[in-house]
Amino acid sequence: MMKDPIPFDSDLFCFPPAKDPQQLNPLVLAYIGDAVYEMFIRQYVISKANHRPNHLHKQATQYVSARAQAKALQAWLPLLTEEETDVVKRGRNAKSGTSAKNADILEYRHSTAFECLIGYLYYTKRLERLHYLLMLSLERDEGKV
């Protein structure tokens, strides 16, 4: 017997972190933040007209690269609360032991900070705030979103 589809606004991803989000390692927050942002961007590019897989990938990488994420974070900084700024600093200062292939170390650190904040907002269920900031990351493409 087939179940009713899950409502679009339901808590589809129902596995909370093992620790309070404030206690999570910033690299763990960045790990989930990377996935959340990737999903957001994939949905965005699919909402556009051209659905050739290679085109989708090229469009998505314009947003998910370390350089693009660092640039988006710079646009967010004046808008962040003190708490959000602290999360960004934790993410920026985290030592990952790896580096980006196509970015310098500063861009890579800012990209990690960007993903860390996304992960933090996601796990603290501040979804309206998360949506607002994610939409701002599209502004260069859409004008005022």
DSSP file with accessible surface (Angstrom, degrees, kcal/mol):
  #  RESIDUE AA STRUCTURE BP1 BP2  ACC     N-H-->O    O-->H-N    N-H-->O    O-->H-N    TCO  KAPPA ALPHA  PHI   PSI    X-CA   Y-CA   Z-CA
    1    1 A M              0   0  237      0, 0.0     2,-0.3     0, 0.0     0, 0.0   0.000 360.0 360.0 360.0 131.1    0.0    0.0    0.0
    2    2 A M        -     0   0  179      1,-0.1     2,-0.1     3,-0.0     0, 0.0  -0.607 360.0-133.3 -84.6 135.3    1.4    3.4   -1.0
    3    3 A K        -     0   0  186     -2,-0.3     3,-0.1     1,-0.1    -1,-0.1  -0.435  31.3 -92.4 -80.0 159.2    1.7    6.1    1.6
    4    4 A D        -     0   0  148     -2,-0.1    -1,-0.1     1,-0.1     0, 0.0  -0.396  54.9 -94.5 -63.8 146.8    0.5    9.7    1.0
    5    5 A P        -     0   0  118      0, 0.0    -1,-0.1     0, 0.0     3,-0.1  -0.302  44.0-100.7 -62.5 150.5    3.4   11.8   -0.3
    6    6 A I        -     0   0  104      1,-0.1     6,-0.0    -3,-0.1    -3,-0.0  -0.556  44.0-105.4 -70.6 131.2    5.2   13.8    2.4
    7    7 A P    >   -     0   0   82      0, 0.0     3,-1.9     0, 0.0     5,-0.1  -0.293  27.2-119.8 -57.1 143.8    4.1   17.4    2.4
    8    8 A F  T 3  S+     0   0  198      1,-0.3     4,-0.2    -3,-0.1    -2,-0.1   0.835 111.9  47.2 -57.3 -34.1    6.6   19.7    0.9
    9    9 A D  T 3  S+     0   0  146      2,-0.1    -1,-0.3     3,-0.0    -3,-0.0   0.320  89.2 114.7 -94.4  12.1    7.1   21.7    4.1
   10   10 A S  S <  S-     0   0   44     -3,-1.9     2,-1.9     1,-0.1     3,-0.2  -0.218  85.6 -94.6 -75.3 171.3    7.4   18.7    6.4
   11   11 A D        +     0   0   92      1,-0.2    -1,-0.1     3,-0.0    -2,-0.1  -0.536  55.5 165.8 -85.2  72.9   10.6   17.8    8.3
   12   12 A L        +     0   0   96     -2,-1.9     2,-1.1     1,-0.2    -1,-0.2   0.890  67.8  56.0 -59.1 -42.4   11.8   15.4    5.6
   13   13 A F  S    S+     0   0  120     -3,-0.2    -1,-0.2     1,-0.1     0, 0.0  -0.769  70.8 169.3 -95.5  94.7   15.3   15.3    7.0
   14   14 A C        +     0   0   76     -2,-1.1    -1,-0.1     1,-0.1    -2,-0.1   0.060  36.8 103.7-104.8  25.3   14.4   14.1   10.5
   15   15 A F        -     0   0  177      0, 0.0     3,-0.1     0, 0.0    -1,-0.1  -0.832  55.2-160.3-109.4  97.1   17.8   13.2   11.9
   16   16 A P        -     0   0  106      0, 0.0     4,-0.1     0, 0.0    -2,-0.1  -0.290  32.7 -87.8 -70.0 160.9   18.9   15.9   14.3
   17   17 A P        -     0   0   30      0, 0.0     7,-0.0     0, 0.0     0, 0.0  -0.273  30.7-119.8 -66.5 156.9   22.6   16.2   15.2
   18   18 A A  S    S+     0   0  115     -3,-0.1     2,-0.3     2,-0.1     0, 0.0   0.715  97.2  40.7 -69.5 -21.9   23.9   14.2   18.2
   19   19 A K  S    S-     0   0  129      1,-0.0     5,-0.1     2,-0.0     0, 0.0  -0.835 103.6 -83.5-121.2 163.8   25.0   17.4   19.9
   20   20 A D    >>  -     0   0   88     -2,-0.3     3,-2.1     1,-0.1     4,-0.7  -0.390  45.3-118.2 -59.3 138.5   23.4   20.9   20.3
   21   21 A P  G >4 S+     0   0   14      0, 0.0     3,-0.9     0, 0.0    -1,-0.1   0.839 114.4  59.4 -54.4 -32.6   24.3   22.9   17.2
   22   22 A Q  G 34 S+     0   0   74      1,-0.2    -2,-0.1    98,-0.1    98,-0.0   0.756 107.3  47.7 -66.0 -22.5   26.2   25.4   19.3
   23   23 A Q  G <4 S+     0   0  132     -3,-2.1    -1,-0.2     2,-0.1     2,-0.1   0.490  88.1 109.4 -96.7  -6.7   28.5   22.6   20.4
   24   24 A L  S << S-     0   0   16     -3,-0.9     5,-0.0    -4,-0.7    96,-0.0  -0.441  80.7-101.9 -72.8 145.5   29.2   21.1   17.0
   25   25 A N    >>  -     0   0   85      1,-0.1     4,-1.9    -2,-0.1     3,-1.1  -0.387  31.1-123.8 -58.3 136.5   32.6   21.4   15.4
   26   26 A P  H 3> S+     0   0   21      0, 0.0     4,-2.4     0, 0.0     5,-0.1   0.826 112.3  58.0 -58.6 -28.1   32.4   24.1   12.8
   27   27 A L  H 3> S+     0   0   52      2,-0.2     4,-1.8     1,-0.2     5,-0.1   0.826 104.1  51.8 -71.7 -27.6   33.7   21.7   10.2
   28   28 A V  H <> S+     0   0   66     -3,-1.1     4,-2.0     2,-0.2     5,-0.2   0.915 110.4  48.3 -70.2 -42.7   30.7   19.5   10.9
   29   29 A L  H  X S+     0   0    0     -4,-1.9     4,-2.7     1,-0.2    -2,-0.2   0.908 111.8  49.9 -62.2 -40.7   28.4   22.5   10.5
   30   30 A A  H  X S+     0   0    6     -4,-2.4     4,-2.7     2,-0.2    -1,-0.2   0.875 105.6  58.4 -65.3 -35.4   30.2   23.3    7.2
   31   31 A Y  H  X S+     0   0  185     -4,-1.8     4,-1.3     2,-0.2    -2,-0.2   0.941 114.0  35.4 -59.9 -49.3   29.7   19.6    6.1
   32   32 A I  H  X S+     0   0   36     -4,-2.0     4,-2.6     2,-0.2    -2,-0.2   0.883 115.2  57.5 -74.2 -34.9   25.9   19.8    6.4
   33   33 A G  H  X S+     0   0    0     -4,-2.7     4,-2.8    -5,-0.2     5,-0.2   0.889 102.9  54.4 -61.3 -38.3   25.9   23.4    5.2
   34   34 A D  H  X S+     0   0   66     -4,-2.7     4,-2.5     2,-0.2    -1,-0.2   0.931 110.6  46.0 -60.1 -43.9   27.6   22.4    2.0
   35   35 A A  H  X S+     0   0   53     -4,-1.3     4,-2.4     2,-0.2    -2,-0.2   0.911 112.5  49.7 -67.3 -41.8   24.9   19.8    1.4
   36   36 A V  H  X S+     0   0   26     -4,-2.6     4,-2.4     2,-0.2    -2,-0.2   0.939 114.0  45.4 -62.9 -45.4   22.1   22.3    2.1
   37   37 A Y  H  X S+     0   0    3     -4,-2.8     4,-2.8     1,-0.2     5,-0.2   0.908 110.9  53.1 -66.8 -40.4   23.6   24.9   -0.2
   38   38 A E  H  X S+     0   0   45     -4,-2.5     4,-2.7    -5,-0.2    -1,-0.2   0.925 110.8  47.2 -59.9 -44.3   24.2   22.4   -2.9
   39   39 A M  H  X S+     0   0   92     -4,-2.4     4,-2.5     2,-0.2     5,-0.2   0.928 111.8  50.7 -63.3 -43.8   20.5   21.3   -2.7
   40   40 A F  H  X S+     0   0   27     -4,-2.4     4,-2.2     1,-0.2    -2,-0.2   0.941 113.5  44.6 -58.8 -48.1   19.4   24.9   -2.8
   41   41 A I  H  X S+     0   0    0     -4,-2.8     4,-2.9     2,-0.2     5,-0.3   0.905 111.2  52.8 -67.5 -40.9   21.5   25.7   -5.8
   42   42 A R  H  X S+     0   0  142     -4,-2.7     4,-2.1    -5,-0.2    -1,-0.2   0.928 110.4  48.0 -61.7 -41.6   20.5   22.6   -7.7
   43   43 A Q  H  X S+     0   0  102     -4,-2.5     4,-1.4    -5,-0.2    -1,-0.2   0.917 111.7  52.0 -63.3 -40.0   16.8   23.4   -7.1
   44   44 A Y  H  < S+     0   0   22     -4,-2.2     4,-0.5    -5,-0.2     3,-0.4   0.948 110.9  44.6 -61.6 -50.5   17.5   26.9   -8.4
   45   45 A V  H >< S+     0   0    3     -4,-2.9     3,-1.0     1,-0.2    -1,-0.2   0.867 111.2  54.1 -68.0 -31.2   19.2   25.9  -11.6
   46   46 A I  H 3< S+     0   0   91     -4,-2.1    -1,-0.2    -5,-0.3    -2,-0.2   0.809  99.2  63.5 -70.0 -25.2   16.6   23.3  -12.3
   47   47 A S  T 3< S+     0   0   83     -4,-1.4    -1,-0.2    -3,-0.4    -2,-0.2   0.670  93.0  82.7 -71.9 -13.5   13.9   26.1  -11.9
   48   48 A K  S <  S-     0   0   64     -3,-1.0    -3,-0.0    -4,-0.5     0, 0.0  -0.365  94.0-106.6 -84.6 173.3   15.5   27.8  -15.0
   49   49 A A  S    S+     0   0  103     -2,-0.1     2,-0.7     1,-0.1    -1,-0.1   0.853  94.6  75.0 -74.0 -39.2   14.7   26.8  -18.5
   50   50 A N        +     0   0   48      1,-0.1    -2,-0.1    -5,-0.1    -1,-0.1  -0.662  48.9 171.2 -87.3 113.9   17.8   24.9  -19.7
   51   51 A H        +     0   0  102     -2,-0.7    -1,-0.1     4,-0.1    -5,-0.0   0.146  25.9 133.9-109.8  18.9   18.0   21.4  -18.3
   52   52 A R     >  -     0   0  153      1,-0.1     4,-2.7     2,-0.0     3,-0.3  -0.542  61.3-127.7 -65.5 132.0   20.9   19.9  -20.2
   53   53 A P  H  > S+     0   0  107      0, 0.0     4,-2.4     0, 0.0     5,-0.2   0.879 107.1  50.0 -52.6 -43.4   23.0   18.1  -17.5
   54   54 A N  H  > S+     0   0  103      1,-0.2     4,-2.3     2,-0.2     5,-0.2   0.910 112.1  48.5 -64.1 -38.1   26.2   19.8  -18.5
   55   55 A H  H  > S+     0   0   52     -3,-0.3     4,-2.7     2,-0.2     5,-0.2   0.910 109.6  52.4 -66.8 -42.8   24.6   23.2  -18.5
   56   56 A L  H  X S+     0   0   35     -4,-2.7     4,-2.7     1,-0.2    -2,-0.2   0.934 110.8  48.0 -57.1 -46.8   23.1   22.5  -15.0
   57   57 A H  H  X S+     0   0  118     -4,-2.4     4,-2.5    -5,-0.2    -2,-0.2   0.929 111.6  49.1 -62.3 -45.2   26.5   21.6  -13.7
   58   58 A K  H  X S+     0   0  120     -4,-2.3     4,-0.8     1,-0.2    -1,-0.2   0.907 113.3  47.4 -62.2 -41.9   28.1   24.7  -15.2
   59   59 A Q  H >< S+     0   0   30     -4,-2.7     3,-0.8     1,-0.2     4,-0.4   0.935 112.2  49.5 -63.8 -46.1   25.4   26.9  -13.7
   60   60 A A  H >X S+     0   0    6     -4,-2.7     4,-2.1     1,-0.2     3,-2.0   0.904 104.2  58.0 -62.5 -40.9   25.6   25.3  -10.3
   61   61 A T  H 3X S+     0   0   56     -4,-2.5     4,-0.9     1,-0.3    -1,-0.2   0.740  93.1  68.6 -67.2 -17.7   29.4   25.6  -10.1
   62   62 A Q  H << S+     0   0   97     -4,-0.8    -1,-0.3    -3,-0.8    -2,-0.2   0.738 113.6  30.1 -67.0 -21.2   29.1   29.4  -10.5
   63   63 A Y  H <4 S+     0   0    3     -3,-2.0    -2,-0.2    -4,-0.4    -1,-0.2   0.727 118.3  51.1-106.0 -34.1   27.5   29.4   -7.0
   64   64 A V  H  < S+     0   0   28     -4,-2.1    -3,-0.2     4,-0.1    -2,-0.1   0.446  81.4 109.9 -94.0   3.4   29.1   26.5   -5.2
   65   65 A S  S  X S-     0   0   49     -4,-0.9     4,-2.6    -5,-0.2     5,-0.2  -0.374  79.8-116.7 -72.4 155.5   32.7   27.3   -5.8
   66   66 A A  H  > S+     0   0   17      1,-0.2     4,-2.6     2,-0.2     5,-0.2   0.909 116.5  52.9 -57.3 -41.4   34.8   28.5   -2.9
   67   67 A R  H  > S+     0   0  137      1,-0.2     4,-2.1     2,-0.2    -1,-0.2   0.939 111.0  44.9 -62.0 -46.6   35.3   31.8   -4.7
   68   68 A A  H  > S+     0   0   17     -7,-0.2     4,-2.4     1,-0.2    -1,-0.2   0.899 114.2  49.0 -66.1 -40.6   31.6   32.4   -5.2
   69   69 A Q  H  X S+     0   0    0     -4,-2.6     4,-2.5     2,-0.2    -1,-0.2   0.901 110.1  50.9 -68.4 -38.9   30.7   31.4   -1.6
   70   70 A A  H  X S+     0   0    7     -4,-2.6     4,-2.0    -5,-0.2    -2,-0.2   0.909 111.1  49.4 -62.9 -40.3   33.4   33.7   -0.2
   71   71 A K  H  X S+     0   0  144     -4,-2.1     4,-1.6    -5,-0.2    -2,-0.2   0.910 110.1  50.1 -65.5 -42.3   32.0   36.5   -2.3
   72   72 A A  H  X S+     0   0   13     -4,-2.4     4,-1.7     1,-0.2    -2,-0.2   0.915 108.0  53.9 -62.5 -41.0   28.5   35.8   -1.0
   73   73 A L  H  X S+     0   0    1     -4,-2.5     4,-2.0     1,-0.2    -1,-0.2   0.912 103.9  55.4 -60.5 -41.1   29.7   35.7    2.6
   74   74 A Q  H  < S+     0   0   91     -4,-2.0    -1,-0.2     1,-0.2    -2,-0.2   0.889 107.7  49.5 -59.6 -38.0   31.2   39.2    2.1
   75   75 A A  H  < S+     0   0   65     -4,-1.6    -1,-0.2     1,-0.2    -2,-0.2   0.831 112.6  48.4 -68.8 -31.7   27.8   40.5    1.0
   76   76 A W  H >X S+     0   0    1     -4,-1.7     3,-2.4     1,-0.2     4,-0.7   0.798  88.7  84.8 -75.4 -32.5   26.2   38.9    4.0
   77   77 A L  G >< S+     0   0   60     -4,-2.0     3,-1.2     1,-0.3    -1,-0.2   0.832  87.3  50.2 -47.9 -46.7   28.6   40.2    6.7
   78   78 A P  G 34 S+     0   0  112      0, 0.0    -1,-0.3     0, 0.0    -2,-0.1   0.726 112.9  50.0 -66.1 -15.1   27.0   43.6    7.2
   79   79 A L  G <4 S+     0   0   78     -3,-2.4    -2,-0.2    -4,-0.2     2,-0.1   0.511  87.3 108.5 -98.0  -8.5   23.6   41.9    7.7
   80   80 A L    <<  -     0   0   19     -3,-1.2     2,-0.1    -4,-0.7    -3,-0.0  -0.432  65.1-125.9 -78.9 146.8   24.7   39.3   10.2
   81   81 A T     >  -     0   0   66     -2,-0.1     4,-2.6     1,-0.1     5,-0.2  -0.288  34.4-101.5 -73.8 170.9   23.7   39.2   13.9
   82   82 A E  H  > S+     0   0  158      1,-0.2     4,-2.2     2,-0.2     5,-0.2   0.917 124.8  50.8 -61.7 -42.9   26.4   39.0   16.5
   83   83 A E  H  > S+     0   0   73      2,-0.2     4,-1.9     1,-0.2    -1,-0.2   0.926 111.2  47.5 -61.3 -45.5   25.6   35.3   17.0
   84   84 A E  H  > S+     0   0    6      1,-0.2     4,-2.5     2,-0.2    -2,-0.2   0.901 109.8  53.3 -64.4 -39.0   25.8   34.6   13.3
   85   85 A T  H  X S+     0   0   37     -4,-2.6     4,-2.5     1,-0.2    -1,-0.2   0.897 107.0  52.3 -62.5 -39.9   29.1   36.6   13.1
   86   86 A D  H  X S+     0   0   78     -4,-2.2     4,-2.3     2,-0.2    -1,-0.2   0.907 109.0  49.5 -62.9 -40.3   30.5   34.4   15.8
   87   87 A V  H  X S+     0   0    5     -4,-1.9     4,-2.5     2,-0.2    -2,-0.2   0.925 110.2  51.1 -63.8 -43.2   29.5   31.3   13.9
   88   88 A V  H  X S+     0   0    5     -4,-2.5     4,-3.0     1,-0.2     5,-0.2   0.926 109.5  50.1 -60.1 -44.2   31.2   32.7   10.8
   89   89 A K  H  X S+     0   0   96     -4,-2.5     4,-2.1     1,-0.2    -1,-0.2   0.909 109.7  50.9 -62.9 -40.7   34.4   33.4   12.8
   90   90 A R  H  X S+     0   0   80     -4,-2.3     4,-0.7     1,-0.2    -1,-0.2   0.923 113.5  45.5 -60.9 -43.7   34.4   29.8   14.1
   91   91 A G  H >< S+     0   0    0     -4,-2.5     3,-0.6     1,-0.2    -2,-0.2   0.904 112.3  50.4 -66.7 -40.7   34.0   28.4   10.6
   92   92 A R  H 3< S+     0   0   80     -4,-3.0    -1,-0.2     1,-0.2    -2,-0.2   0.873 113.3  45.7 -65.4 -36.6   36.7   30.7    9.2
   93   93 A N  H 3< S+     0   0   82     -4,-2.1    -1,-0.2    -5,-0.2    -2,-0.2   0.526  85.1 115.1 -87.8  -5.9   39.2   29.8   11.8
   94   94 A A    <<  -     0   0   17     -4,-0.7     2,-0.8    -3,-0.6    18,-0.1  -0.425  63.5-136.0 -67.7 136.9   38.6   26.0   11.7
   95   95 A K        +     0   0  144      1,-0.1    -1,-0.1    -2,-0.1   -68,-0.1  -0.840  26.6 174.9 -97.1 109.9   41.6   24.0   10.4
   96   96 A S        -     0   0   42     -2,-0.8    -1,-0.1     2,-0.3     3,-0.1   0.706  35.3-132.7 -90.8 -24.4   40.3   21.5    8.0
   97   97 A G  S    S+     0   0   83      1,-0.3     2,-0.3     0, 0.0    -2,-0.1   0.483  79.8  79.8  84.3  -1.8   43.6   20.0    6.8
   98   98 A T        -     0   0   90      0, 0.0     2,-0.3     0, 0.0    -1,-0.3  -0.839  62.3-153.4-127.8 170.2   42.5   20.3    3.1
   99   99 A S        -     0   0   85     -2,-0.3     2,-0.1    -3,-0.1     6,-0.1  -0.967  27.1 -94.1-142.3 161.6   42.4   23.1    0.6
  100  100 A A        -     0   0   24     -2,-0.3     3,-0.4     4,-0.2     8,-0.1  -0.411  23.4-137.8 -73.8 149.7   40.3   24.0   -2.4
  101  101 A K  S    S+     0   0  198      1,-0.2    -1,-0.1    -2,-0.1     0, 0.0   0.859 100.7  27.7 -73.1 -36.6   41.6   23.1   -5.9
  102  102 A N  S    S+     0   0  138      2,-0.1     2,-0.3    -3,-0.0    -1,-0.2  -0.058 111.9  68.4-121.0  31.8   40.7   26.4   -7.5
  103  103 A A  S    S-     0   0   22     -3,-0.4    -3,-0.1   -37,-0.1     2,-0.1  -0.988  75.1-111.8-146.6 155.1   40.9   29.0   -4.7
  104  104 A D     >  -     0   0   89     -2,-0.3     4,-2.5     1,-0.1     5,-0.2  -0.328  43.4 -98.2 -80.6 172.0   43.4   30.6   -2.4
  105  105 A I  H  > S+     0   0   99      1,-0.2     4,-2.6     2,-0.2     5,-0.2   0.866 122.0  52.6 -63.0 -36.8   43.5   29.8    1.3
  106  106 A L  H  > S+     0   0  104      2,-0.2     4,-2.4     1,-0.2    -1,-0.2   0.937 110.9  46.6 -66.8 -43.7   41.5   32.9    2.3
  107  107 A E  H  > S+     0   0   36      1,-0.2     4,-2.5     2,-0.2    -2,-0.2   0.918 112.4  51.6 -61.8 -41.3   38.7   32.2   -0.1
  108  108 A Y  H  X S+     0   0   44     -4,-2.5     4,-2.4     2,-0.2    -2,-0.2   0.920 110.4  47.5 -63.1 -42.8   38.7   28.6    1.1
  109  109 A R  H  X S+     0   0   75     -4,-2.6     4,-2.2     1,-0.2    -1,-0.2   0.902 113.3  47.9 -65.6 -41.2   38.4   29.7    4.7
  110  110 A H  H  X S+     0   0   31     -4,-2.4     4,-2.4     2,-0.2    -1,-0.2   0.865 109.9  53.2 -68.3 -34.4   35.6   32.1    3.9
  111  111 A S  H  X S+     0   0    7     -4,-2.5     4,-2.5     2,-0.2    -2,-0.2   0.916 109.0  49.2 -64.2 -42.4   33.8   29.4    1.9
  112  112 A T  H  X S+     0   0   10     -4,-2.4     4,-2.6     1,-0.2    -2,-0.2   0.913 110.6  50.7 -62.4 -40.9   34.0   27.2    5.0
  113  113 A A  H  X S+     0   0    0     -4,-2.2     4,-2.3     2,-0.2    -2,-0.2   0.904 109.0  51.9 -62.8 -41.6   32.6   30.0    7.1
  114  114 A F  H  X S+     0   0    0     -4,-2.4     4,-2.0     1,-0.2    -2,-0.2   0.947 113.0  43.8 -58.5 -50.1   29.8   30.5    4.7
  115  115 A E  H  X S+     0   0   26     -4,-2.5     4,-2.7     1,-0.2    -2,-0.2   0.868 110.0  57.1 -66.0 -36.2   28.9   26.7    4.8
  116  116 A C  H  X S+     0   0    0     -4,-2.6     4,-2.6     2,-0.2    -1,-0.2   0.928 107.3  47.5 -61.2 -45.5   29.3   26.7    8.6
  117  117 A L  H  X S+     0   0    0     -4,-2.3     4,-2.9     2,-0.2     5,-0.3   0.919 110.9  51.3 -64.6 -40.5   26.7   29.4    9.0
  118  118 A I  H  X S+     0   0    0     -4,-2.0     4,-2.5     1,-0.2    -2,-0.2   0.945 111.8  47.3 -60.6 -46.4   24.3   27.7    6.6
  119  119 A G  H  X S+     0   0    0     -4,-2.7     4,-2.8     2,-0.2    -2,-0.2   0.905 112.0  50.5 -61.1 -41.1   24.7   24.5    8.6
  120  120 A Y  H  X S+     0   0    4     -4,-2.6     4,-2.1     2,-0.2    -2,-0.2   0.943 112.2  45.5 -63.3 -48.6   24.2   26.3   11.9
  121  121 A L  H  <>S+     0   0    1     -4,-2.9     5,-2.3     1,-0.2    -1,-0.2   0.890 113.7  51.3 -64.1 -36.6   21.0   28.0   10.7
  122  122 A Y  H ><5S+     0   0   50     -4,-2.5     3,-1.3    -5,-0.3    -2,-0.2   0.955 113.1  43.2 -63.2 -50.4   19.7   24.8    9.3
  123  123 A Y  H 3<5S+     0   0   54     -4,-2.8    -2,-0.2     1,-0.3    -1,-0.2   0.769 112.6  51.8 -73.1 -22.9   20.3   22.8   12.5
  124  124 A T  T 3<5S-     0   0   30     -4,-2.1    -1,-0.3    -5,-0.2    -2,-0.2   0.403 111.8-124.0 -90.1   5.0   18.9   25.6   14.7
  125  125 A K  T < 5 +     0   0  133     -3,-1.3     2,-1.4    -4,-0.2     3,-0.3   0.769  62.2 146.1  59.4  32.9   15.8   25.5   12.4
  126  126 A R     >< +     0   0   84     -5,-2.3     4,-2.5    -6,-0.2    -1,-0.2  -0.510  15.8 155.3 -91.6  65.3   16.1   29.2   11.6
  127  127 A L  H  >  +     0   0   98     -2,-1.4     4,-2.8     1,-0.2    -1,-0.2   0.815  62.3  54.2 -72.6 -32.0   14.8   28.5    8.2
  128  128 A E  H  > S+     0   0  178     -3,-0.3     4,-2.4     2,-0.2    -1,-0.2   0.937 113.0  44.4 -65.6 -43.6   13.3   31.9    7.4
  129  129 A R  H  > S+     0   0   63      2,-0.2     4,-2.4     1,-0.2     5,-0.2   0.921 113.7  50.6 -65.4 -43.0   16.6   33.5    8.1
  130  130 A L  H  X S+     0   0    9     -4,-2.5     4,-2.9     1,-0.2     5,-0.2   0.937 110.5  49.3 -59.3 -46.9   18.4   30.8    6.2
  131  131 A H  H  X S+     0   0  107     -4,-2.8     4,-2.7     1,-0.2    -1,-0.2   0.919 109.2  52.9 -60.4 -43.8   16.1   31.3    3.2
  132  132 A Y  H  X S+     0   0  109     -4,-2.4     4,-1.7     1,-0.2    -1,-0.2   0.943 113.3  42.6 -57.2 -49.7   16.7   35.1    3.3
  133  133 A L  H  X S+     0   0    0     -4,-2.4     4,-1.4     2,-0.2    -2,-0.2   0.908 112.7  52.6 -67.1 -41.3   20.5   34.7    3.2
  134  134 A L  H  < S+     0   0    8     -4,-2.9     4,-0.5     1,-0.2     3,-0.4   0.917 107.8  51.8 -61.0 -41.1   20.4   32.0    0.6
  135  135 A M  H >< S+     0   0   50     -4,-2.7     3,-1.5     1,-0.2     4,-0.4   0.884 104.5  57.4 -63.9 -34.7   18.3   34.1   -1.7
  136  136 A L  H >< S+     0   0   29     -4,-1.7     3,-1.3     1,-0.3     4,-0.3   0.833  95.9  64.1 -63.3 -31.0   20.8   37.0   -1.2
  137  137 A S  T 3< S+     0   0    9     -4,-1.4    -1,-0.3    -3,-0.4     3,-0.2   0.688 101.6  51.8 -67.6 -14.2   23.5   34.6   -2.6
  138  138 A L  T X> S+     0   0    4     -3,-1.5     3,-2.0    -4,-0.5     4,-1.8   0.548  79.8  99.4 -94.0  -9.3   21.5   34.6   -5.9
  139  139 A E  H <> S+     0   0   57     -3,-1.3     4,-2.2    -4,-0.4    -1,-0.1   0.819  72.9  61.1 -53.6 -38.0   21.3   38.4   -6.2
  140  140 A R  H 34 S+     0   0  127     -4,-0.3    -1,-0.3     1,-0.2    -2,-0.1   0.833 113.7  38.5 -60.7 -26.1   24.2   38.8   -8.7
  141  141 A D  H <4 S+     0   0   68     -3,-2.0    -1,-0.2     2,-0.1    -2,-0.2   0.842 128.3  29.1 -90.3 -36.1   22.2   36.6  -11.1
  142  142 A E  H  < S-     0   0   84     -4,-1.8     2,-0.2     1,-0.4    -2,-0.2   0.381  94.6-130.7-107.0  -1.9   18.7   37.8  -10.5
  143  143 A G  S  < S+     0   0   44     -4,-2.2     2,-0.6    -5,-0.2    -1,-0.4  -0.581  84.0   4.6  74.9-144.5   19.1   41.5   -9.5
  144  144 A K              0   0  188     -2,-0.2    -8,-0.1    -3,-0.1    -4,-0.0  -0.593 360.0 360.0 -75.6 115.3   17.1   42.0   -6.3
  145  145 A V              0   0   75     -2,-0.6    -6,-0.1   -10,-0.1    -2,-0.1  -0.744 360.0 360.0 -92.9 360.0   15.7   38.7   -5.3
